[in-house]
Amino acid sequence: MRKIITPQVSNKIPNYHVYGEENKDHDPDLVHVEKIRASGKLHKWHLKPHQHRHYFQIIYLLSGSTVVQIDGQKDYVKGPTVITIPPACVHSFRFQPNTDGYALTIAEPLLFERIDSQNHDLLKQLLERAHIVELHDNHDQLHEIEFILKIFHREYRSPELGRALMLQLLFHALMLFIRRLLDEVGDELIFDSVNAHNYNRFRSLVEEHYKQHWQVNEYASRLGLAERHLNRICHTIKQQSALEVIHGRLLLEAKRQLIYTTAPVASIAFKIGFRDPAYFSRFFKKNTRTTPGLYRNKHDKSDLSPFQTH
């Protein structure tokens, strides 16, 4: 029997396998699916802010609606809608009662098993940030996605031969469908095989080392690229310099800590690699035009407001 615990705003962002389960060592082979209606009822339709550091999630809202908060940004969405949530992304949901759909979770290492390098780069961009894609006017793809989800749910509940492989392949199919949807709605995802591959390598290194405050030339050297070439790649893919990408990751983590924890600003500064809290405050203000304290005060940490339709 799994132990259900209630996340609270504290000095640490709650990290779970599946929502409400006390965290253990992450499972590199995890593939999980559950009905939103079942988990929603269990948690009174409110999943409080939390993250899954090593898991990627696809939330498919079939019917009903929810207020979703992702890294401090709130949106009101109605089904049918697909939401992707990358690893470590802090998120919460306040569902309208009786909302239905599926929540799929997969361990990050499984995402790219059995995928060649070109398709790896095609799908890798889904992990860079969360996406919300409404499907109200796309009946063909709506039926296709629902068909895959029904097979996924049935396969998950049965001990059939090759179950793990089938679940992994179905998850890949869903990711590809979502990638195509993002292209159709004009999302800024860009696929250029060489540039995308090097950009993804850069982003992976940033994820590993952003708290160490590496300089751009250190990243370029590790990647075997000239610093000018790395900047050109970042401008092509994201219209940002390499330094802006690095600073963006630092700011994202700072904002997460400010919104979702009660840790003192100085503690947050040290946690993300700043030796001087005053310098952290100047860095934050320069990039956001507000101080860490004012930013924290402007955001609702608890996400406890009653559900309201819009």
C-alpha positions as CSV (number, residue, x, y, z in Angstrom):
1,M,0.0,0.0,0.0
2,R,1.5,3.3,-1.0
3,K,1.9,6.0,1.6
4,I,0.1,9.2,0.7
5,I,1.6,12.4,2.0
6,T,0.5,16.0,1.5
7,P,3.0,18.4,0.0
8,Q,3.5,21.6,1.9
9,V,5.3,24.8,1.0
10,S,8.7,24.4,2.8
11,N,12.4,24.8,2.1
12,K,12.3,22.0,-0.4
13,I,10.1,21.5,-3.5
14,P,8.3,18.1,-3.1
15,N,9.6,15.5,-5.5
16,Y,7.6,12.4,-6.2
17,H,7.5,9.2,-8.3
18,V,3.7,9.5,-8.8
19,Y,1.9,12.3,-7.1
20,G,1.5,11.8,-3.3
21,E,3.9,8.9,-3.1
22,E,6.9,9.4,-0.8
23,N,10.0,9.7,-2.9
24,K,12.4,6.8,-3.2
25,D,15.4,6.2,-5.5
26,H,14.1,6.9,-8.9
27,D,13.2,3.9,-11.1
28,P,15.0,4.0,-14.4
29,D,12.4,1.6,-15.9
30,L,9.3,3.4,-14.7
31,V,6.3,3.5,-17.1
32,H,3.0,4.4,-15.4
33,V,-0.5,5.5,-16.5
34,E,-3.5,6.4,-14.5
35,K,-6.9,7.8,-15.1
36,I,-7.2,11.5,-14.0
37,R,-10.7,10.8,-12.6
38,A,-9.3,8.2,-10.2
39,S,-6.3,10.2,-9.0
40,G,-8.4,13.4,-8.9
41,K,-10.9,11.9,-6.6
42,L,-8.2,10.5,-4.4
43,H,-6.6,14.0,-3.9
44,K,-9.9,16.0,-3.9
45,W,-9.2,17.2,-7.5
46,H,-6.2,19.2,-6.3
47,L,-2.6,18.1,-7.0
48,K,-0.4,20.6,-5.2
49,P,3.0,21.9,-6.6
50,H,5.5,19.2,-7.0
51,Q,8.1,17.9,-9.5
52,H,9.4,14.6,-10.8
53,R,13.1,15.1,-11.3
54,H,13.7,12.1,-13.5
55,Y,10.4,11.5,-15.2
56,F,8.6,13.0,-18.3
57,Q,4.8,13.3,-18.2
58,I,2.0,13.6,-20.7
59,I,-1.3,14.7,-19.3
60,Y,-4.2,14.2,-21.7
61,L,-7.4,16.1,-20.6
62,L,-10.2,14.3,-22.3
63,S,-13.1,16.2,-20.7
64,G,-13.6,18.8,-18.0
65,S,-11.1,21.5,-17.2
66,T,-8.2,22.5,-14.9
67,V,-6.2,25.4,-13.7
68,V,-2.6,24.2,-14.3
69,Q,0.4,26.0,-12.8
70,I,3.8,25.3,-14.4
71,D,6.9,26.9,-13.0
72,G,4.8,29.8,-11.7
73,Q,2.7,30.3,-14.8
74,K,-1.0,29.7,-14.4
75,D,-3.3,28.7,-17.3
76,Y,-7.0,27.6,-17.5
77,V,-7.4,24.7,-20.0
78,K,-10.4,22.7,-21.1
79,G,-10.4,19.2,-22.7
80,P,-9.5,17.9,-25.1
81,T,-5.9,19.2,-24.4
82,V,-2.5,17.7,-24.2
83,I,0.0,18.9,-21.6
84,T,3.7,17.8,-21.6
85,I,5.7,18.2,-18.4
86,P,9.5,17.8,-18.6
87,P,11.6,16.4,-15.8
88,A,12.1,18.7,-12.8
89,C,9.3,21.1,-14.0
90,V,7.3,22.2,-11.0
91,H,3.6,21.8,-11.6
92,S,0.2,21.7,-10.0
93,F,-3.4,21.0,-11.1
94,R,-6.8,22.1,-9.7
95,F,-9.3,20.0,-11.7
96,Q,-12.9,20.7,-12.1
97,P,-14.6,17.7,-10.4
98,N,-15.2,14.7,-12.7
99,T,-12.6,15.8,-15.2
100,D,-11.4,12.8,-17.1
101,G,-8.3,11.8,-19.1
102,Y,-4.9,10.1,-18.6
103,A,-1.7,10.9,-16.8
104,L,1.3,9.1,-18.3
105,T,4.8,9.0,-16.7
106,I,8.0,7.5,-18.1
107,A,11.6,7.5,-16.8
108,E,13.8,9.8,-18.7
109,P,16.3,7.1,-19.8
110,L,13.5,5.2,-21.5
111,L,12.5,8.1,-23.6
112,F,15.3,7.7,-26.1
113,E,16.0,4.0,-26.0
114,R,15.8,2.4,-29.5
115,I,15.7,5.9,-31.2
116,D,18.4,6.9,-33.7
117,S,20.3,10.2,-33.2
118,Q,18.2,12.2,-35.8
119,N,14.9,11.3,-34.1
120,H,16.4,11.7,-30.7
121,D,17.0,15.4,-31.6
122,L,13.5,15.7,-33.0
123,L,11.9,14.6,-29.7
124,K,14.5,16.0,-27.3
125,Q,13.0,19.5,-27.7
126,L,9.9,18.3,-26.0
127,L,11.9,18.1,-22.8
128,E,13.1,21.7,-22.9
129,R,9.9,23.2,-21.5
130,A,6.3,22.4,-20.9
131,H,3.7,22.5,-23.8
132,I,0.0,22.9,-23.8
133,V,-1.8,22.0,-27.0
134,E,-5.6,22.3,-27.4
135,L,-7.2,19.8,-29.7
136,H,-10.7,21.2,-30.0
137,D,-10.6,21.6,-33.8
138,N,-8.4,18.7,-34.7
139,H,-10.8,15.7,-34.7
140,D,-8.6,13.3,-36.7
141,Q,-5.6,13.6,-34.4
142,L,-7.8,13.7,-31.4
143,H,-9.2,10.2,-32.3
144,E,-5.7,8.9,-33.1
145,I,-4.3,10.1,-29.7
146,E,-7.3,8.7,-27.8
147,F,-6.9,5.4,-29.7
148,I,-3.2,5.1,-28.6
149,L,-4.1,6.1,-25.0
150,K,-6.7,3.4,-24.8
151,I,-4.2,0.8,-26.0
152,F,-1.6,2.1,-23.6
153,H,-4.0,1.9,-20.6
154,R,-5.1,-1.6,-21.6
155,E,-1.5,-2.8,-22.1
156,Y,-0.5,-1.3,-18.8
157,R,-3.1,-3.3,-16.9
158,S,-2.3,-6.6,-18.6
159,P,0.7,-9.0,-18.2
160,E,0.9,-9.7,-22.0
161,L,4.1,-10.8,-23.6
162,G,6.4,-7.8,-24.5
163,R,4.4,-5.4,-22.3
164,A,7.3,-3.2,-21.4
165,L,8.4,-2.8,-25.0
166,M,4.9,-2.1,-26.2
167,L,4.4,0.6,-23.6
168,Q,7.7,2.2,-24.5
169,L,6.8,2.2,-28.3
170,L,3.4,3.6,-27.6
171,F,4.9,6.4,-25.5
172,H,7.3,7.2,-28.4
173,A,4.3,7.3,-30.8
174,L,2.5,9.8,-28.5
175,M,5.6,12.0,-28.3
176,L,5.8,12.0,-32.1
177,F,2.1,12.9,-32.5
178,I,2.6,15.8,-30.0
179,R,5.7,16.9,-31.9
180,R,3.7,17.1,-35.1
181,L,0.9,19.0,-33.3
182,L,3.4,21.6,-32.1
183,D,4.6,22.1,-35.7
184,E,1.0,22.5,-36.9
185,V,0.1,25.2,-34.3
186,G,3.3,27.1,-35.1
187,D,5.3,26.4,-32.0
188,E,8.8,27.8,-32.2
189,L,10.4,24.3,-32.1
190,I,13.0,24.2,-34.9
191,F,14.5,21.0,-36.3
192,D,17.9,21.3,-38.0
193,S,19.7,18.0,-37.6
194,V,23.2,19.3,-37.0
195,N,22.3,22.5,-35.0
196,A,19.6,20.7,-33.0
197,H,22.0,18.0,-32.0
198,N,24.7,20.4,-30.8
199,Y,22.1,22.6,-29.1
200,N,20.7,19.5,-27.2
201,R,24.2,18.6,-26.2
202,F,24.7,22.1,-24.9
203,R,21.4,22.1,-22.9
204,S,22.3,18.8,-21.3
205,L,25.6,20.2,-20.2
206,V,23.9,23.3,-18.8
207,E,21.6,21.1,-16.9
208,E,24.5,19.3,-15.3
209,H,26.7,22.4,-14.6
210,Y,24.6,25.5,-14.3
211,K,25.1,25.6,-10.6
212,Q,28.8,25.6,-11.1
213,H,28.6,28.8,-13.2
214,W,30.7,27.6,-16.1
215,Q,31.6,30.2,-18.6
216,V,30.6,29.9,-22.2
217,N,34.1,29.0,-23.3
218,E,34.1,26.1,-20.9
219,Y,30.9,24.7,-22.4
220,A,32.2,25.3,-26.0
221,S,35.5,23.5,-25.1
222,R,33.6,20.5,-23.6
223,L,31.5,20.3,-26.8
224,G,34.5,20.6,-29.1
225,L,33.0,23.8,-30.6
226,A,34.3,27.3,-31.1
227,E,32.6,29.8,-28.7
228,R,31.4,31.8,-31.7
229,H,29.9,28.7,-33.3
230,L,28.1,27.8,-30.1
231,N,26.6,31.3,-29.9
232,R,25.5,31.0,-33.6
233,I,23.8,27.7,-32.8
234,C,21.9,29.2,-29.9
235,H,20.8,32.2,-32.0
236,T,19.6,29.8,-34.7
237,I,17.6,27.6,-32.4
238,K,16.5,30.0,-29.6
239,Q,17.3,33.5,-30.8
240,Q,19.5,33.8,-27.7
241,S,23.2,33.9,-26.9
242,A,24.8,30.9,-25.1
243,L,25.2,33.1,-22.1
244,E,21.5,34.0,-22.1
245,V,20.6,30.3,-22.2
246,I,22.9,29.6,-19.2
247,H,21.4,32.6,-17.3
248,G,17.9,31.5,-18.2
249,R,18.5,28.2,-16.5
250,L,19.8,29.9,-13.4
251,L,16.8,32.2,-13.3
252,L,14.4,29.4,-13.8
253,E,15.7,27.5,-10.7
254,A,15.8,30.7,-8.7
255,K,12.2,31.4,-9.6
256,R,11.2,27.9,-8.7
257,Q,12.8,28.2,-5.3
258,L,11.3,31.6,-4.6
259,I,7.7,30.6,-5.6
260,Y,7.5,27.0,-4.2
261,T,9.7,27.2,-1.1
262,T,10.1,29.4,1.9
263,A,13.9,29.2,1.9
264,P,15.6,32.5,2.6
265,V,16.9,34.4,-0.5
266,A,20.5,33.9,0.7
267,S,20.0,30.2,1.0
268,I,18.6,30.1,-2.5
269,A,21.6,32.0,-3.8
270,F,24.1,29.6,-2.3
271,K,22.0,26.6,-3.5
272,I,22.3,27.7,-7.1
273,G,26.0,28.5,-6.9
274,F,26.3,32.1,-6.0
275,R,28.9,32.9,-3.4
276,D,27.5,36.3,-2.6
277,P,23.7,36.7,-2.0
278,A,24.0,40.4,-2.8
279,Y,25.4,39.6,-6.2
280,F,22.6,37.1,-6.7
281,S,20.0,39.8,-6.0
282,R,21.7,42.2,-8.5
283,F,21.8,39.4,-11.1
284,F,18.1,38.6,-10.5
285,K,17.0,42.2,-10.7
286,K,19.0,42.9,-13.8
287,N,17.3,40.0,-15.6
288,T,13.8,40.3,-14.2
289,R,13.5,44.0,-13.3
290,T,12.4,43.1,-9.8
291,T,14.1,41.9,-6.6
292,P,13.9,38.3,-5.4
293,G,11.8,39.4,-2.4
294,L,9.3,41.3,-4.5
295,Y,9.1,38.5,-7.1
296,R,8.3,36.0,-4.3
297,N,5.6,38.3,-2.8
298,K,3.9,38.6,-6.2
299,H,3.4,34.9,-6.7
300,D,1.0,32.6,-5.0
301,K,3.1,29.8,-3.5
302,S,0.3,27.6,-2.3
303,D,-1.9,27.5,-5.4
304,L,-4.8,27.0,-3.0
305,S,-7.4,29.3,-4.6
306,P,-10.8,27.6,-5.1
307,F,-11.5,26.3,-8.6
308,Q,-13.2,28.9,-10.8
309,T,-14.5,28.6,-14.3
310,H,-13.5,31.3,-16.7
